[in-house]
C-alpha cells in the first residue's frame, strides 16, 4: 500500500526545524501531513505547488487550548474555554452592551448605504449584522493573532473533533489556493475561526462573498465583504425575512419551565391567553400573534424568559450557544433603545462541562431526554431538570441546584 505521494518526499525534506513547543511531535506531525492532509487536499483539487508552499515548515502549535496527545483517543471536554459555555449571568453584563451599542450606531451611519444594499439582497436586518460583527470581532477591532492554517492543522492532529478539523485544514488550503488571502494574512482565533465574522474555513468557502467588487472575498479587511458574508450565511441557514428573533416576556408561574424548546412551539396568541406578556409592557405586534414561537429560558427560572422565533435558531447556527444568540439579539435591540433586560440574571454556581456531562449521562440513564451529553446546559437538559424537580415535588427552576 503506497502511503506517500510523490510531492511528500520533496515537502518533508524542506520542513524547517520545529519550535520548542512542537518539538515532541515533529515526526508524528510530518507523518500526519503526509498520510492525511496531503492526500485529502489533493483529492479536493489543491495544486501540488500550493501544498509545497504552504506545508513546508508547518509545525503544530501545542500552546493552543483544548489539545490532547496525538497518540491518544479524543476525550470529552472537561474544561470551558469559551464564555458561551459558562453560567449565563456573567455573560450579560450591562456594561458590555453599553460599550458596543454606541459604536454600533455610529457604524450603522457610516455604512448606511452598504447595509441598505445588503439588507435588500439578503433580507437580514442590519442591526443583526452589526451585532454579530460586534460579538465576533468588536466591529473588526479585535486582534486575531493565530496562523489559521497552523491552527486547524494542529487541531486535526491532536485536538478534539480531529476528522472535522482535517476537513477544515483542507478548506484552508483551498482558500490559499484560490488567492483570496495570503498565508501571512490568513489569521484565525485559537479555535480556527477566521477574520472579522469568525468563519471556519469551510464556512468561508460556502458563504463568504465579495460585496465591494474587488474580486476577493476579504473577511479580514473589508467591512462590506464581512457584513454581506454574515448576511449570506444567515440567509442560507434559513433566516425568515420580516420576523424578529424574539421577545423578553414575563412567564407566569402556572406555565412550567419544562415547556421550553423549539419542538414545543405554538402561536404567540396562545401564549397570550395563558398569561404570557411582554416584559416591556408593550403588546406583541399584531402580525406576530398568529405566528409560532417557543419558550426560551437560558438560565431556567434564574434569569429572564423569552419567546423565541425560528430566527433565534438561525442565530444559533452561527454559534450553538443559547446565550450567544441571545447576546446578539439583545445587542441588536439596543441599537434602537438602550434598555437592558427587565428581569435580572441571578448568579449561579459555575459547573464545568465535564461535570455537566456526567450529570447528563446519569439523567439519560434514568430515562430523561438531555439531547447529546456534551456538557452544555441546553434546552433539553434544562427542561428535563425541571421535570425532575416537579416529580420530586419541588419548585421547578429548570437549572442546576
C-alpha positions in Angstrom: 0.0 0.0 0.0 1.5 3.3 -1.1 1.1 5.9 1.7 3.3 8.7 0.4 2.5 10.7 -2.7 5.5 12.0 -4.8 5.1 15.5 -3.5 5.6 14.4 0.0 9.3 13.5 -0.4 10.1 16.9 -1.6 7.9 18.5 1.0 9.3 16.7 4.0 12.8 17.4 3.1 12.2 21.1 3.3 10.4 21.2 6.6 12.1 23.6 9.0 13.3 22.7 12.5 10.3 22.8 14.8 9.7 25.4 17.5 10.4 24.0 21.0 6.6 23.8 21.8 6.0 21.3 19.0 9.3 19.5 19.0 8.0 16.4 20.8 5.6 15.7 17.9 7.6 16.8 14.9 7.9 13.4 13.4 4.3 12.4 14.0 3.1 15.7 12.6 5.1 15.2 9.4 3.6 11.8 9.0 0.1 13.2 9.6 0.6 15.8 6.9 1.9 13.1 4.5 -0.7 10.4 5.2 -3.8 12.5 6.0 -3.6 16.1 4.9 -1.8 15.9 1.5 -4.0 13.1 0.1 -7.2 14.8 1.2 -6.1 18.1 -0.1 -5.0 16.7 -3.5 -8.4 14.9 -3.8 -10.1 18.3 -3.2 -8.1 19.8 -6.0 -5.5 21.8 -4.2 -2.5 22.1 -6.5 0.9 20.5 -5.6 2.5 23.9 -5.8 0.2 25.2 -3.0 0.9 22.2 -0.8 4.7 22.6 -1.2 4.4 26.3 -0.5 2.1 26.2 2.5 3.1 22.9 4.2 6.8 23.3 4.0 8.0 24.1 7.6 4.5 23.8 9.1 4.7 22.8 12.8 1.9 22.1 15.3 1.1 24.9 17.8 1.0 22.9 21.0 0.2 26.1 23.0 -3.4 26.1 21.8 -6.1 25.2 24.4 -8.1 22.0 24.3 -5.4 19.7 22.8 -4.7 16.2 23.8 -2.0 13.8 22.6 -1.9 12.7 19.0 -1.4 9.1 20.1 -4.4 9.0 22.4 -8.1 9.0 21.5 -10.1 12.2 21.7 -11.5 12.8 25.2 -14.7 14.6 26.2 -14.3 18.3 27.1 -13.5 18.7 30.7 -12.9 22.5 30.8 -14.5 25.6 29.4 -12.5 27.8 27.0 -15.4 29.8 25.5 -17.5 32.3 27.5 -20.6 30.9 25.8 -20.3 27.6 27.7 -20.3 29.2 31.1 -23.1 30.3 33.5 -25.3 33.0 31.8 -25.2 35.7 34.5 -21.6 36.7 33.8 -22.2 36.8 30.1 -24.8 39.5 30.1 -23.1 42.4 31.9 -24.8 45.6 31.0 -21.5 47.4 30.6 -20.7 45.2 27.6 -23.9 46.2 25.8 -23.4 49.9 26.6 -19.8 49.7 25.3 -20.9 48.1 22.0 -24.2 49.9 21.3 -22.8 53.4 20.8 -20.1 52.4 18.3 -22.6 50.2 16.5 -24.9 53.2 16.0 -22.0 55.2 14.5 -21.0 52.3 12.2 -24.7 52.0 11.1 -24.5 55.5 9.9 -21.0 55.2 8.3 -22.0 52.1 6.4 -25.6 53.0 5.8 -25.7 52.6 2.0 -23.8 49.3 2.2 -26.1 48.0 4.9 -29.2 49.1 3.0 -28.0 47.2 -0.1 -27.1 44.1 1.9 -30.4 44.1 3.7 -32.2 44.4 0.4 -30.3 41.5 -1.1 -30.4 39.0 1.8 -33.4 40.1 3.9 -31.4 40.2 7.2 -31.8 43.3 9.3 -28.8 45.5 9.5 -28.9 45.6 13.3 -28.5 41.8 13.4 -25.5 42.0 11.1 -23.9 44.7 13.3 -24.5 42.8 16.5 -22.8 39.7 15.1 -19.9 41.8 13.8 -19.6 43.3 17.3 -19.7 40.0 19.1 -17.3 38.2 16.8 -14.6 40.8 16.5 -15.5 44.1 18.1 -16.5 45.5 14.7 -13.2 44.3 13.3 -11.0 45.8 16.1 -10.2 42.6 17.9 -6.7 41.1 17.5 -6.9 37.7 15.6 -3.4 36.5 16.1 -3.1 32.9 15.1 -1.9 31.3 11.9 -5.1 30.0 10.5 -3.7 27.0 8.7 -1.4 26.0 11.5 -4.3 26.2 14.0 -6.8 23.9 12.1 -4.0 21.5 11.2 -2.9 21.3 14.8 -6.5 20.6 15.9 -6.8 17.9 13.2 -3.6 16.3 14.5 -4.1 16.4 18.3 -7.3 18.3 19.2 -11.0 17.4 19.6 -13.1 16.6 16.5 -10.0 15.6 14.5 -11.9 14.4 11.4 -13.8 17.7 11.4 -10.6 19.7 11.5 -9.0 17.7 8.9 -11.7 18.9 6.6 -11.1 22.5 7.8 -7.4 22.1 7.1 -8.2 21.1 3.5 -10.6 24.0 3.3 -7.9 26.4 4.5 -5.6 25.1 1.8 -8.3 25.7 -0.8 -8.7 29.3 0.3 -5.0 29.9 -0.1 -5.1 28.1 -3.5 -7.9 30.4 -4.6 -5.8 33.5 -3.8 -8.4 35.4 -1.7 -5.8 36.0 1.0 -2.1 35.3 1.6 -0.8 32.9 4.2 0.5 35.7 6.4 -2.9 37.3 6.3 -4.9 34.1 7.0 -5.4 34.9 10.7 -7.7 32.9 13.0 -8.7 32.6 16.6 -7.3 29.7 18.7 -10.3 27.7 17.6 -9.6 28.2 13.9 -12.3 30.8 13.2 -11.1 33.4 10.7 -11.4 37.1 10.1 -13.9 39.6 11.3 -17.0 37.4 11.1 -15.0 34.4 12.6 -15.8 31.9 9.8 -14.3 28.5 9.9 -12.5 27.8 6.6 -15.4 25.6 5.3 -17.9 28.4 6.1 -15.7 30.8 4.2 -15.8 28.6 1.1 -19.6 28.2 1.4 -20.8 31.6 2.5 -18.2 34.4 2.1 -19.0 36.9 -0.7 -17.2 39.7 -2.5 -19.6 42.6 -1.9 -17.2 45.5 -2.5 -16.4 44.2 -6.0 -12.6 44.0 -5.8 -12.6 40.3 -6.8 -11.6 39.0 -3.4 -13.7 37.6 -0.6 -11.8 39.5 2.1 -13.4 39.0 5.5 -10.2 40.1 7.2 -10.1 43.7 6.0 -13.3 44.6 4.1 -16.3 45.8 6.1 -18.7 45.3 3.1 -17.4 41.7 2.5 -17.7 41.0 6.2 -21.2 42.2 6.6 -22.5 40.7 3.4 -20.9 37.4 4.3 -22.7 37.3 7.6 -25.9 38.1 5.9 -25.4 35.4 3.3 -24.7 32.9 6.0 -27.8 33.7 7.9 -30.0 33.7 4.8 -28.7 30.3 3.7 -29.3 29.0 7.2 -33.0 29.9 6.9 -33.4 33.5 8.2 -37.1 34.4 7.8 -37.3 38.0 6.4 -39.8 40.2 8.3 -39.6 38.4 11.6 -37.6 39.4 14.7 -35.5 37.0 16.8 -37.8 37.1 19.8 -39.2 39.0 22.9 -38.4 39.1 26.6 -41.5 38.1 28.4 -43.0 37.5 31.9 -43.7 33.8 32.2 -46.4 33.2 34.8 -45.7 30.5 37.5 -48.5 28.4 36.0 -46.6 28.0 32.8 -44.0 25.3 33.5 -40.4 26.0 32.6 -40.3 22.4 31.4 -42.2 23.5 28.3 -39.2 25.2 26.9 -37.9 24.3 23.5 -38.4 24.8 19.7 -40.1 21.5 19.5 -42.9 22.9 21.7 -43.8 26.0 19.6 -47.3 27.4 19.4 -48.9 30.6 18.2 -47.9 33.7 20.3 -51.7 34.3 20.7 -51.9 31.1 22.6 -49.2 32.1 25.0 -51.0 35.4 25.5 -54.2 33.5 26.5 -52.0 31.7 29.1 -51.0 34.9 30.6 -47.6 35.5 29.0 -46.9 39.2 28.5 -44.0 41.2 27.1 -41.6 42.3 29.8 -41.5 45.8 28.3 -45.3 46.2 28.9 -45.9 46.6 25.1 -48.3 44.4 23.2 -47.0 41.9 20.8 -47.1 43.1 17.2 -50.4 42.2 15.7 -48.7 40.5 12.7 -46.9 38.1 15.2 -49.9 36.8 17.1 -50.8 34.0 14.6 -47.1 33.0 14.2 -45.3 30.4 16.2 -42.8 30.9 18.9 -41.4 28.9 21.8 -40.3 29.5 25.4 -36.6 30.2 25.9 -35.1 30.1 29.4 -31.3 30.3 29.0 -30.9 30.3 32.9 -34.1 28.5 33.7 -36.1 30.4 36.2 -32.9 32.1 37.4 -33.0 34.7 34.6 -35.2 36.4 32.0 -37.7 34.5 30.0 -38.3 34.9 26.2 -40.5 33.8 23.4 -38.1 32.9 20.5 -38.9 32.8 16.8 -37.3 30.5 14.3 -34.8 33.3 13.6 -33.3 32.8 17.1 -32.3 29.3 16.0 -30.8 30.7 12.8 -28.5 32.8 15.1 -27.7 29.6 16.9 -26.5 28.1 13.6 -23.7 30.8 13.8 -22.8 29.6 17.3 -24.5 26.7 19.1 -24.9 28.5 22.4 -28.3 29.9 23.5 -26.6 32.8 25.3 -24.6 33.7 22.2 -27.7 34.0 20.1 -29.5 35.9 22.9 -26.5 38.3 23.2 -26.7 39.1 19.5 -30.5 39.6 19.6 -30.4 41.8 22.7 -27.5 43.9 21.4 -29.4 44.3 18.1 -32.4 45.6 20.1 -30.2 48.1 22.0 -29.1 49.9 18.8 -32.6 51.4 18.8 -33.3 51.6 22.5 -30.6 51.2 25.1 -32.9 49.4 27.6 -31.5 46.4 29.4 -33.2 43.2 30.4 -36.2 43.7 32.6 -35.7 40.6 34.7 -32.3 40.4 36.2 -29.9 37.4 35.8 -29.3 35.7 39.1 -25.8 34.4 39.9 -25.5 30.6 40.0 -22.5 28.3 40.7 -20.4 27.6 37.7 -20.2 23.9 36.8 -17.6 22.6 34.4 -18.6 20.9 31.2 -17.2 17.6 32.4 -19.4 17.7 35.5 -22.4 18.7 33.5 -21.8 15.9 31.1 -21.6 13.4 33.9 -24.9 14.7 35.2 -26.4 14.4 31.7 -25.3 10.8 31.4 -27.0 10.0 34.8 -30.2 11.7 33.7 -30.1 9.9 30.4 -29.7 6.6 32.2 -32.8 7.5 34.3 -34.8 8.0 31.1 -34.6 11.8 30.7 -34.0 13.4 27.3 -31.0 15.6 27.5 -30.1 15.5 23.9 -26.4 14.8 23.3 -24.5 14.5 26.6 -22.0 17.2 25.7 -21.6 19.2 28.9 -23.7 22.1 27.6 -26.9 23.0 29.5 -29.2 23.2 26.5 -32.9 23.4 26.5 -33.4 19.6 26.7 -31.2 19.4 29.8 -32.9 22.4 31.3 -36.5 21.2 30.8 -35.5 17.7 32.0 -34.1 19.2 35.2 -37.5 20.9 35.6 -39.4 17.7 35.1 -37.1 16.0 37.7 -37.8 18.8 40.1 -41.5 18.7 39.6 -41.7 14.9 40.0 -39.8 15.3 43.3 -42.4 17.8 44.5 -40.1 20.8 44.3 -40.5 24.2 42.7 -39.1 23.8 39.2 -36.3 26.1 38.3 -35.0 24.1 35.3 -31.5 24.8 36.4 -28.8 23.0 38.4 -29.4 23.4 42.1 
